[in-house]
Amino acid sequence: MQFGLSESQEFLKDSARKFFAGECPSSEMRRLMETDTAYDAVLWSKLTEQGYTGIIFPEEYGGVGLGKVELMLLMEESGRALLPGPFFSTVVLAGSVLDSVANPVHKMQYLAPICRGSARATVAILEANANWNLRDIQMSATDGKLTGEKLFVSDASVADFLLVVARNGVFAVHSKAHGLKISPMLGMDLTRKLYAVEFHDTPAEKIASGKELTRAFDIATASLAAELVGGMQRTLDITVEYAKTRKQFGKPIGMFQAVQHQCADMYLETESSRSAVYYAGWALEENAPDAATAVSIAKMYASDVARTVGNRGIQIHGGMGFTWENDVQLYYRRAKASETAFGDATFHRERIASMVIDSAGVSAKSA
Amino acid sequence: MDLNLTADELAFRDELRAWLASNVPKDWDEWREKPMEESFPYLRAWQRKLQEGRWAAASWPKEYGGRSATLMQQAIFWEEMARVEAPPMANSLGLGLIGPTIIAYGTEAQKKRYIPKILSAEEIWCQGFSEPNAGSDLAGLQTEARLDGDHYLVNGQKVWTSYGWVGDWCELVVRTDATAAKHKGLTVLLVDMRSPGVEVRPLRQMTGESEFNELFFRDVRVPAENILGKVNDGWNVAVSTLMYERGSYGARLHLIFKRYITRLIELARTTQRDGRPASEDPIIRQKLAQCAAEIEIMRFNQMRAFSRITATGVPGPEGSIQKIFWSELNQRLQQIAQEILGSFGQLMAGDARAIDNGLWSYAYLRTRGNTIEAGTSEVQRNIIGHFVLGLPRSY
């Protein structure tokens, strides 16, 4: 058993970190978040050159064919850089949905352009009740057309196509399609823009009949948790650096246990989230029987502690932590958005409960 | 990253499983609840049996009677022992902490003298570290040893000594140079607990039982050859023992906690609350799920730590994360147990209505000690702050 990264995994993580530090430093991230879309075509082509847009997809569609652990590492590093724009929406979310439910023709049509870097995409899921339980979805396609409204659709304005989750299947909608109206929702996270998307008799191509999206959504959910780990790590690094240099009462504030112990807790929370995320990545890759539970454990834990890590980071910075110019607040905003996306901690605890408590008769014996 | 067991690990596990299947005692349940004074001969016999199969100290080097087991194999060992609900071994401190320290620091003569009897449970060991005025600040300890010819004369008091009542020998940390800086004047002595002047008293703890002892030393004569390591180098020797303490415990916790949560889920399904089983109460479900998740995360952290130690060869600060994590988790777990059991949660062993013969009321009280023993949570956070994050020393 080896729960450390392999050499090639270390290499991927390291090169991703260097790539984001070079191509998307804090100044660039801040420039992009102030734009309407947070999307930058030049940065996108560089992400493509790295192979990131096809990271987990089969080579026959132009992907790189790496595993879910590798995806977790990439998302951890992109989260650490607070990478703005539609990478998560396009690659992780739309890409995984296509990879798991589309037929080969549709994969060639929709997934291959994502891998090549020539298409941006997103998935429209939530409706007015904003419930992540897919049972509550009301929208339904009639005669190949969609009518209704989807909310909290990430990066919709730069998407070349949208995948729409409806009661009777998953549908692809072209961004220029008739009756499609995309308007911004002003979310807290400025690096990942949210939109309301209206459909009025909008032509939609059926990609899959059912809503068998559990696996794709589990990959997306674990990826969000991985991003949160990167964000927590960056918040911890910035905060510890500050605690070492900021002096009050003639001493670095990190010398005071009230401060130091909060930093220790940030470390414990970050490392524990990382363990949970890596395990989830491995379980997804191996199709382990506990993969879904592992994903919920990672998302549940990371959602809660990303908030507390942020709370502590801001508090330790004192007045500086409350300023616009401090990056910690930007990670804090992302953490809140990612906390609710794909189910918050409460949602995932109930999912864990349904898997652990409601089948306890079985696990009691195997424990 | 590959979480499947390797061929070596599988072979180790299968050999152990087969051995346990035919050797683990079937009557442990009859002994489990008895006071340790009564069950101790039973535990000695079990350890001897394990050692006949060369399993008592799998982590030790082969030449000293172990199997040179890797960390992963050690983890497998404790998991398998927990899986079959094997009894503990009588000489757990000797095997887990003190034996490895003697192997690392002892002379050939000392190894020859002490190691075989640790393995056979013929001589039980205890640890004389903490003092009434030296807990977290262990290096401030005051028990003194003065050289008097070829003997040391030991005077002082130790506290929180596990197995003190049955100990034949003690790994005792003493001050041999009162003028040196506090870490530099310490020495470790191997002390025969039957020496004149040694007095052992039970220490009654908040659970009502006496797991620990107080030790008193009055002009106890200890041969100078019983120094472990070098004179005034006792801090390093003691720290090495403490490292074994933090490293060895984590592996067996996962299954212990898993057993707790599994039982709690059963109890939640049979306890009625507002006309339905507690397991259907959304709040109870949330809390149980949180606990079940954290128990898994504890295991993931442990596996990552083992892999890192295996790769780098050094036990790092992971031990401090684990210590904080499991001790605080156990306290939350017991609180949830209390919430599920309601009024019955408080009933102690001996009350006919006590759930699981008072296991939960006992555990609720006992877990308060978890965040104190083997390094308080505060000390662990100091360790992370200073040694991991590089923050200035706070004390």
Interface residues (C-beta under 8 A of the other chain):
Chain A: M1 Q2 F3 G4 L5 S6 Q9 V69 V240 A243 K244 K251 P252 G254 M255 F256 Q257 Q260 H261 C263 A264 D265 Y267 L268 E271 S272 R274 S275 A276 Y278 Y279 W282 E286 T293 A294 S296 I297 M300 Y301 T346 R349 E350 I352 A353 V356 I357 D358 A360 S363 A364 A367
Chain B: M1 D2 L3 N4 L5 T6 E9 M72 L255 K258 R259 T262 I265 E266 A268 R269 S279 P282 R285 Q286 L288 A289 Q290 A292 A293 E294 E296 I297 F300 N301 M303 R304 F306 S307 R308 T310 A311 I321 I324 F325 E378 Q380 R381 N382 I384 G385 H386 V388 L389 G390 L391 P392 R393 S394 Y395
